[in-house]
Amino acid sequence: MAVTQKLITSSFNVAAAANFINSFANNDYFVYAARHIPYVGSDSIIPVPNNSIRDTDTNVYDNMIFAKRISSADVVHMAKKHLWESNTHYSMYDHLDGDLETKNFFITVDDDTEYNVWKCLFNKSTDTINVNSTVAPSRVGSTADLNPVETGDGYVWKYMYTITKSQYEKFATSQYIPIIANTEVIEGATRGTIEVIKVEDAGAGYDNYIAEGTLLTSDITVQGIPTFYGAPATAVSIDDYYQGCVMKMTSGIAVGEYKRIVNYEGTANQKKFILDSSFINTPSAGDTYEVYPYAFVWGDGEESTPAEGIVYVDAASTNSISRVELLSVGENYRKAESYISEQPLTIPPSILDETYIQLPAVISSATYFSPASLRPIISPKNGHGSDPYNELFAKRVCLSAKFVNSEGGIISTENDFRQVGVIKNPAFTKVDMNLAGVVGPGFSFGEKVYQYRKLKLHGNVSITSGSTTIQKTNFGTLSTTATIVNGGTGYNSTANNTLLFDNSGTQPEGGTSATGTFTNTHPAGVITSVTITAGSGYALPPIVTIAPGAGGSNGVITVVLSNPDAPTYKDAFEAGDYVLVTNGSNNYISTVANVPQDYRITTANTLSSFTAANCEISAIVVEASGIVAFSGPNQIELSNVAGVFTSGSRIIGVGGMSGDTVIPVSGTTATITGTILINDRTASSFNYSRQLTRLIGTFGGGGSTPFLEDEEIKQESLIAYAQPRGRVHHLDVIDAGDDILWISNKSGIFNLDEAGVRDIAGTISSAELSPLLNKYNGDFVVGSGEVLYLENLDPISRNDNKSEIIKIVLEF
């Protein structure tokens, strides 16, 4: 049996997290609170939820108390949280490290007013010695923040982004921090850089260095040559000894400039370095410099800028290599190798180079010499900071919701809850709205209604009853008015007054049947009038000429289409889009089947119910939707509402199905006016759901506290097992009106009972609600939407003077 080894990359996980965040643009998400009833046995033992239908659907809706909408502003990528602490060892980024995700290679620094996130590029550690971080990196608030920062402890850090205090409080948890992408860091990243060259083996015997030299007047541009510089008297008197090193200025006008030493004359009257090029700023006598081995980073030939560094030698440790300082980080590296002093003669390398500089033999052949090993570390493919999500393995997202007191009297502040979760695309029920400007026969029971935006298109169209074709009005006909561009001379309409039509250029359908005649003056023969019959099938106007038998010359006559508008329906529609045609008193709406020509649309099965020309045509962008539960002259009630209906918006009926029954397309349009209601309360932009059932009537019996929190209630029934029942959440005693009993876990159908013969009673308190005058189920349609997440908690008590912040972290 064949065996394979597979890997789902972290990029896949991060992309899945990003797709979830992006889905907020076209979906509705809510965080809910549920379960006021204590856990079975004891609240001290939190049950582990399972993936059964009962736990993830039935019980969720039975126990749901309320829910609050969350938007794209309430969800964010998350990364692991490593708060910087002094005297702690942090791992460093390494492109070869397959376990990097498990390590603390990035930190969060609390800078009092904000939090800053840094990635460790170098930690000064070796395979045997871990160096702890003792100095936190800090920003300077300028473009300098885009460059790596070396702290006093030898660590090198890359600034990634900043988290404000408010963002931190909203999203950060004990284990994770939000990623707030910094566009300047992203745009400032350089692809394929070498920020660090790691010393894998320090080697020994690298004697070819000068820790500090001072230029004399005679050392500058020796023999007048700007690339010749004198070496100190203490320099080794062996030719080529410092070849392959780099001379770097450490003071003076040229401080920081460096040049490679491509040759060294140690036996001449004046020892001198021969550099690869002259300094930009010519040093002066007294300026100091250092000479150390040079490191060139070899790539695969695709790098656009070479990376190079200066290799520092530790004199206290047998002249071994202590570190490599990058002089240029390069660009576009995919592969990288580096060997001390080995370098091309020219940089960037040239295919014409026949000589390569190597470590001088006098160094490499010494008996105590041991070669060092260097390993360049390549940045992420687009550079450090270019993609904070993938670089920091942000495969988690946080959804943050804050239940603020009663949210303006919408959600309950009574009792407690011990479960939270996330539900996607639940549907609202019993949504009432007033209408104005109704056009059409009215909405049908069971018909689907869309809130829509109308994108009116250029031109006008015609439609025929019983047809599925929409085309521009007067398509294919010619205007009966022609233009006499030049009346010519010498024509005789008595002999022949016929106009000839060249239809060969009128494709794609080809015009036919157009005819025309003219009359002219006598005796001059100037054409003065033209008569045109419209013909049919003309997509373009034909060329008109005068019959030869009429004599004359220079006459020019042109015709145009009766409707010269040039619509572009192919650009406006694709199959499945909605199209609306209206003449002001009738509407036709259907989905598009295809657009065979720019001026013609074939719709799906829906047939037009009227015939009209010069109609307005619009593309329809559908938004919220619902199913008609009641329709009156200026009012409508919807169930199964998805999305957000808003006052002032248009709605349209598009038909539908009710079981096996087809609901015809009414095409009715109207404008929503006034306040939209859900279960007789203000809809509040559909941002909340009160999922408890409201039973409205009169409390009586059982003492001054009619019902007990969490107790079971039942309504009298002839059949005991069929008794409607539920669990008390809280109650509202209304002095001058009907009392309200709020329950969860409703089972069965509570019957309205104005006569008060079917009492609702508490099984413990024996308190009663009678008569039952009205009832309202929860705002969400039970079972609608998808429950994506649920979490059982310790009980959280609600109060009208407190709020709760719910942070849900999802891992992909």
Secondary structure in CASP SS format (residue, H / E / C, confidence):
PFRMAT SS
TARGET T0000
AUTHOR 0000-0000-0000
METHOD secondary structure of the structure
MODEL  1
M C 1.00
A C 1.00
V C 1.00
T C 1.00
Q C 1.00
K C 1.00
L C 1.00
I C 1.00
T C 1.00
S H 1.00
S H 1.00
F H 1.00
N H 1.00
V H 1.00
A H 1.00
A H 1.00
A H 1.00
A H 1.00
N H 1.00
F H 1.00
I H 1.00
N H 1.00
S H 1.00
F H 1.00
A H 1.00
N C 1.00
N C 1.00
D C 1.00
Y E 1.00
F E 1.00
V E 1.00
Y E 1.00
A E 1.00
A E 1.00
R C 1.00
H C 1.00
I C 1.00
P C 1.00
Y C 1.00
V C 1.00
G C 1.00
S C 1.00
D C 1.00
S C 1.00
I C 1.00
I C 1.00
P C 1.00
V C 1.00
P C 1.00
N C 1.00
N C 1.00
S C 1.00
I H 1.00
R H 1.00
D H 1.00
T H 1.00
D H 1.00
T H 1.00
N H 1.00
V H 1.00
Y H 1.00
D H 1.00
N H 1.00
M E 1.00
I E 1.00
F E 1.00
A E 1.00
K E 1.00
R E 1.00
I E 1.00
S C 1.00
S H 1.00
A H 1.00
D H 1.00
V E 1.00
V E 1.00
H E 1.00
M E 1.00
A E 1.00
K E 1.00
K C 1.00
H C 1.00
L E 1.00
W C 1.00
E C 1.00
S C 1.00
N C 1.00
T E 1.00
H C 1.00
Y C 1.00
S C 1.00
M C 1.00
Y C 1.00
D C 1.00
H C 1.00
L C 1.00
D C 1.00
G C 1.00
D C 1.00
L H 1.00
E H 1.00
T H 1.00
K C 1.00
N C 1.00
F C 1.00
F E 1.00
I E 1.00
T E 1.00
V E 1.00
D E 1.00
D C 1.00
D C 1.00
T C 1.00
E E 1.00
Y E 1.00
N E 1.00
V E 1.00
W E 1.00
K E 1.00
C E 1.00
L E 1.00
F E 1.00
N C 1.00
K C 1.00
S C 1.00
T C 1.00
D C 1.00
T C 1.00
I C 1.00
N C 1.00
V C 1.00
N C 1.00
S E 1.00
T C 1.00
V C 1.00
A C 1.00
P C 1.00
S C 1.00
R C 1.00
V C 1.00
G C 1.00
S C 1.00
T H 1.00
A H 1.00
D H 1.00
L H 1.00
N C 1.00
P C 1.00
V E 1.00
E E 1.00
T C 1.00
G C 1.00
D C 1.00
G C 1.00
Y C 1.00
V E 1.00
W E 1.00
K E 1.00
Y E 1.00
M E 1.00
Y E 1.00
T E 1.00
I E 1.00
T E 1.00
K H 1.00
S H 1.00
Q H 1.00
Y H 1.00
E H 1.00
K H 1.00
F H 1.00
A C 1.00
T C 1.00
S C 1.00
Q C 1.00
Y E 1.00
I E 1.00
P E 1.00
I C 1.00
I C 1.00
A C 1.00
N C 1.00
T H 1.00
E H 1.00
V H 1.00
I H 1.00
E H 1.00
G H 1.00
A C 1.00
T C 1.00
R C 1.00
G C 1.00
T C 1.00
I E 1.00
E E 1.00
V E 1.00
I E 1.00
K E 1.00
V E 1.00
E E 1.00
D E 1.00
A C 1.00
G C 1.00
A E 1.00
G C 1.00
Y C 1.00
D C 1.00
N C 1.00
Y C 1.00
I E 1.00
A E 1.00
E E 1.00
G E 1.00
T E 1.00
L C 1.00
L C 1.00
T H 1.00
S H 1.00
D H 1.00
I C 1.00
T C 1.00
V H 1.00
Q H 1.00
G H 1.00
I C 1.00
P C 1.00
T C 1.00
F E 1.00
Y E 1.00
G E 1.00
A C 1.00
P C 1.00
A C 1.00
T C 1.00
A C 1.00
V C 1.00
S C 1.00
I C 1.00
D C 1.00
D C 1.00
Y C 1.00
Y C 1.00
Q C 1.00
G C 1.00
C E 1.00
V E 1.00
M E 1.00
K E 1.00
M E 1.00
T C 1.00
S C 1.00
G C 1.00
I C 1.00
A C 1.00
V C 1.00
G C 1.00
E C 1.00
Y E 1.00
K E 1.00
R E 1.00
I E 1.00
V E 1.00
N E 1.00
Y E 1.00
E E 1.00
G C 1.00
T C 1.00
A C 1.00
N C 1.00
Q C 1.00
K C 1.00
K E 1.00
F E 1.00
I E 1.00
L E 1.00
D C 1.00
S C 1.00
S C 1.00
F C 1.00
I C 1.00
N C 1.00
T C 1.00
P C 1.00
S C 1.00
A C 1.00
G C 1.00
D C 1.00
T E 1.00
Y E 1.00
E E 1.00
V E 1.00
Y E 1.00
P E 1.00
Y E 1.00
A E 1.00
F E 1.00
V E 1.00
W E 1.00
G C 1.00
D C 1.00
G C 1.00
E C 1.00
E C 1.00
S C 1.00
T E 1.00
P E 1.00
A E 1.00
E E 1.00
G E 1.00
I E 1.00
V E 1.00
Y E 1.00
V E 1.00
D E 1.00
A C 1.00
A C 1.00
S C 1.00
T C 1.00
N C 1.00
S E 1.00
I E 1.00
S E 1.00
R E 1.00
V E 1.00
E E 1.00
L E 1.00
L E 1.00
S E 1.00
V E 1.00
G E 1.00
E E 1.00
N C 1.00
Y C 1.00
R C 1.00
K C 1.00
A C 1.00
E E 1.00
S E 1.00
Y E 1.00
I E 1.00
S C 1.00
E C 1.00
Q E 1.00
P E 1.00
L C 1.00
T C 1.00
I C 1.00
P C 1.00
P C 1.00
S C 1.00
I C 1.00
L C 1.00
D C 1.00
E C 1.00
T C 1.00
Y E 1.00
I E 1.00
Q C 1.00
L C 1.00
P C 1.00
A H 1.00
V H 1.00
I H 1.00
S H 1.00
S C 1.00
A C 1.00
T C 1.00
Y C 1.00
F C 1.00
S E 1.00
P C 1.00
A C 1.00
S E 1.00
L E 1.00
R E 1.00
P E 1.00
I E 1.00
I E 1.00
S C 1.00
P C 1.00
K C 1.00
N C 1.00
G C 1.00
H C 1.00
G C 1.00
S C 1.00
D C 1.00
P H 1.00
Y H 1.00
N H 1.00
E H 1.00
L C 1.00
F C 1.00
A C 1.00
K C 1.00
R E 1.00
V E 1.00
C E 1.00
L E 1.00
S E 1.00
A E 1.00
K E 1.00
F E 1.00
V E 1.00
N C 1.00
S C 1.00
E C 1.00
G C 1.00
G C 1.00
I C 1.00
I C 1.00
S C 1.00
T C 1.00
E C 1.00
N C 1.00
D E 1.00
F E 1.00
R E 1.00
Q E 1.00
V E 1.00
G E 1.00
V E 1.00
I E 1.00
K E 1.00
N C 1.00
P C 1.00
A C 1.00
F E 1.00
T C 1.00
K C 1.00
V E 1.00
D E 1.00
M E 1.00
N E 1.00
L E 1.00
A E 1.00
G E 1.00
V E 1.00
V E 1.00
G C 1.00
P C 1.00
G C 1.00
F C 1.00
S C 1.00
F C 1.00
G C 1.00
E C 1.00
K E 1.00
V E 1.00
Y E 1.00
Q E 1.00
Y E 1.00
R E 1.00
K E 1.00
L E 1.00
K E 1.00
L C 1.00
H C 1.00
G C 1.00
N C 1.00
V E 1.00
S E 1.00
I E 1.00
T C 1.00
S C 1.00
G C 1.00
S C 1.00
T C 1.00
T E 1.00
I E 1.00
Q E 1.00
K E 1.00
T C 1.00
N C 1.00
F C 1.00
G E 1.00
T C 1.00
L E 1.00
S C 1.00
T C 1.00
T C 1.00
A C 1.00
T E 1.00
I E 1.00
V E 1.00
N E 1.00
G C 1.00
G C 1.00
T E 1.00
G E 1.00
Y E 1.00
N C 1.00
S C 1.00
T C 1.00
A C 1.00
N C 1.00
N C 1.00
T E 1.00
L E 1.00
L E 1.00
F E 1.00
D E 1.00
N H 1.00
S H 1.00
G H 1.00
T C 1.00
Q C 1.00
P C 1.00
E C 1.00
G C 1.00
G C 1.00
T E 1.00
S C 1.00
A C 1.00
T E 1.00
G E 1.00
T E 1.00
F E 1.00
T E 1.00
N E 1.00
T C 1.00
H C 1.00
P C 1.00
A C 1.00
G C 1.00
V C 1.00
I E 1.00
T E 1.00
S E 1.00
V E 1.00
T E 1.00
I E 1.00
T E 1.00
A C 1.00
G C 1.00
S E 1.00
G C 1.00
Y E 1.00
A C 1.00
L C 1.00
P C 1.00
P C 1.00
I E 1.00
V E 1.00
T E 1.00
I E 1.00
A C 1.00
P H 1.00
G H 1.00
A H 1.00
G E 1.00
G E 1.00
S E 1.00
N C 1.00
G C 1.00
V E 1.00
I E 1.00
T E 1.00
V C 1.00
V C 1.00
L E 1.00
S C 1.00
N C 1.00
P C 1.00
D C 1.00
A C 1.00
P C 1.00
T C 1.00
Y H 1.00
K H 1.00
D H 1.00
A H 1.00
F C 1.00
E C 1.00
A C 1.00
G C 1.00
D C 1.00
Y E 1.00
V E 1.00
L E 1.00
V E 1.00
T E 1.00
N C 1.00
G C 1.00
S C 1.00
N C 1.00
N E 1.00
Y E 1.00
I E 1.00
S E 1.00
T E 1.00
V E 1.00
A E 1.00
N E 1.00
V E 1.00
P E 1.00
Q E 1.00
D C 1.00
Y C 1.00
R E 1.00
I E 1.00
T E 1.00
T E 1.00
A C 1.00
N C 1.00
T C 1.00
L C 1.00
S C 1.00
S C 1.00
F C 1.00
T C 1.00
A E 1.00
A E 1.00
N E 1.00
C E 1.00
E E 1.00
I E 1.00
S E 1.00
A E 1.00
I E 1.00
V E 1.00
V E 1.00
E E 1.00
A E 1.00
S E 1.00
G E 1.00
I E 1.00
V E 1.00
A E 1.00
F E 1.00
S E 1.00
G C 1.00
P C 1.00
N C 1.00
Q E 1.00
I E 1.00
E E 1.00
L E 1.00
S E 1.00
N E 1.00
V E 1.00
A E 1.00
G C 1.00
V C 1.00
F C 1.00
T C 1.00
S C 1.00
G C 1.00
S C 1.00
R E 1.00
I E 1.00
I E 1.00
G E 1.00
V C 1.00
G C 1.00
G E 1.00
M E 1.00
S E 1.00
G C 1.00
D C 1.00
T E 1.00
V E 1.00
I E 1.00
P C 1.00
V C 1.00
S C 1.00
G C 1.00
T C 1.00
T E 1.00
A E 1.00
T E 1.00
I E 1.00
T E 1.00
G E 1.00
T E 1.00
I E 1.00
L E 1.00
I E 1.00
N C 1.00
D C 1.00
R E 1.00
T E 1.00
A C 1.00
S H 1.00
S H 1.00
F H 1.00
N C 1.00
Y E 1.00
S E 1.00
R E 1.00
Q C 1.00
L C 1.00
T E 1.00
R E 1.00
L E 1.00
I E 1.00
G E 1.00
T E 1.00
F E 1.00
G E 1.00
G C 1.00
G C 1.00
G C 1.00
S C 1.00
T C 1.00
P C 1.00
F C 1.00
L C 1.00
E C 1.00
D C 1.00
E C 1.00
E E 1.00
I E 1.00
K E 1.00
Q E 1.00
E C 1.00
S C 1.00
L C 1.00
I C 1.00
A H 1.00
Y H 1.00
A H 1.00
Q C 1.00
P C 1.00
R E 1.00
G E 1.00
R E 1.00
V E 1.00
H E 1.00
H E 1.00
L E 1.00
D E 1.00
V C 1.00
I C 1.00
D C 1.00
A C 1.00
G C 1.00
D C 1.00
D E 1.00
I E 1.00
L E 1.00
W E 1.00
I E 1.00
S E 1.00
N E 1.00
K E 1.00
S E 1.00
G C 1.00
I C 1.00
F C 1.00
N C 1.00
L C 1.00
D E 1.00
E C 1.00
A C 1.00
G C 1.00
V C 1.00
R C 1.00
D C 1.00
I E 1.00
A E 1.00
G E 1.00
T C 1.00
I C 1.00
S C 1.00
S C 1.00
A C 1.00
E E 1.00
L E 1.00
S E 1.00
P E 1.00
L E 1.00
L E 1.00
N E 1.00
K E 1.00
Y E 1.00
N C 1.00
G C 1.00
D C 1.00
F E 1.00
V C 1.00
V C 1.00
G C 1.00
S C 1.00
G C 1.00
E E 1.00
V E 1.00
L E 1.00
Y E 1.00
L E 1.00
E E 1.00
N E 1.00
L E 1.00
D E 1.00
P E 1.00
I E 1.00
S E 1.00
R C 1.00
N C 1.00
D C 1.00
N C 1.00
K C 1.00
S E 1.00
E E 1.00
I E 1.00
I E 1.00
K E 1.00
I E 1.00
V E 1.00
L E 1.00
E E 1.00
F C 1.00
END
